[in-house]
Amino acid sequence: MKLFDVYPINDINIVKGLGSYVWDDKGIEYLDMYGGHAVISIGHTHPHWVKKIEDQLEKIAFYSNSIKIPLQQELADKLGKVSGKNNYQLFLCNSGAEANENALKLASFHNGRKKIIAFTKSFHGRTSLAVSATDNPSIVAPVNETENVAFLPFNDEDALKKYFEKNGNEICAVIVEGIQGVGGIRVASKTFLQLVRNVCNQYGAVFIADEVQCGYGRTGTFYSQDQADVEADIYSMAKGMGNGFPIGAISISPAIAAKHFMLGTTFGGNHLACAAAIAVLEVMEKENILKNADETGNYLLNEIAKIPSLENVRGKGLMIGFDVPSELQELRANLLKRHKIFTGYAKPNVIRLLPSLALDKKDADKFLNALREEVNFLLSEKQNIPASVNA
Ligand code: PMP
């Protein structure tokens, strides 16, 4: 039987990973600046994470949520401590889409309203409500189209204010990424996020921060929203939470936690997933991962911005994007083919960097050298002049 071709990108078969590196079945080593799409938080196969999962697997992997699972409380306590929000309640599930699905549903249970505000170029997942709030027509099936979702222009304070002035009492929730990921690393401004907070307070709407890609330490603070000094009512998270082990969650503020019990899922919060997620938080604390994301991220941002021809270098921490002009359109493919470096992509011409949050300076330099060399090579090729190595 032939497997459905899920990702017909290339035929590289990754069989091993360690830290910021992965290897294919031929033994070729790649620097992973994509982090498996922002999933790798503490590094591939971190030994503490492996050990914790192995130990748990030998005891028990799963038992139903109908009984008490102390590991869930341990995870909740640790997450409260590391995120600085220890009065929030945790609901555990299995993916980012499921987290947003439940966040939106909980918001509606909470205030009884239906109207969701999302933003242009948003991505919140592929399940029913999550995809309805996603501004990507190619993945929205006719059955997911709904008048309950309005898309407003991202970062447009006027449009948001006006919409709320007119329809404020009908609005159930605003869902926003602190930095849009799939949309192309678009950073929400601090004042925009503060306005979201204010209008939600004023009109009784729920502020949902989708931290699935931009959260969990990726921007150098635990939640990207922390940098705008706002507190969301619900934070959704997934990707980095398990470092590759599937787990998602929403963290719910005390004001709306009462209807938490309306949510449920069979596999969410299973023993094995909790063990993986606890291991991630332990390593984050012990190895100062957030500080590293901040410092290495700043270093990368500053250095990339110095490279001529790359445009609009932007982002925070280890969530970085830049535009590639048409004369360098082979850049991403060449980084993979010639330099064995994985990067991410967003339409139409954005390279996205989402490496392990433990990426060290040596590997950041390795990437920067390859990037400088490749930009120089492509430019000189176009102009038919010999490439100088240090341009
Ligand atoms: N929200 C955001 C911001 C995302 O980037 C993604 C995944 N790319 C999702 C939600 C959906 O997560 P998952 O694929 O785990 O369902």
Boltz pocket constraint, residues with backbone or C-beta under 6 A from the ligand:
constraints:
  - pocket:
      binder: B
      contacts: [[A, 94], [A, 95], [A, 96], [A, 97], [A, 98], [A, 100], [A, 123], [A, 124], [A, 125], [A, 126], [A, 177], [A, 179], [A, 181], [A, 182], [A, 210], [A, 211], [A, 212], [A, 213], [A, 214], [A, 238], [A, 239]]
      max_distance: 6.0
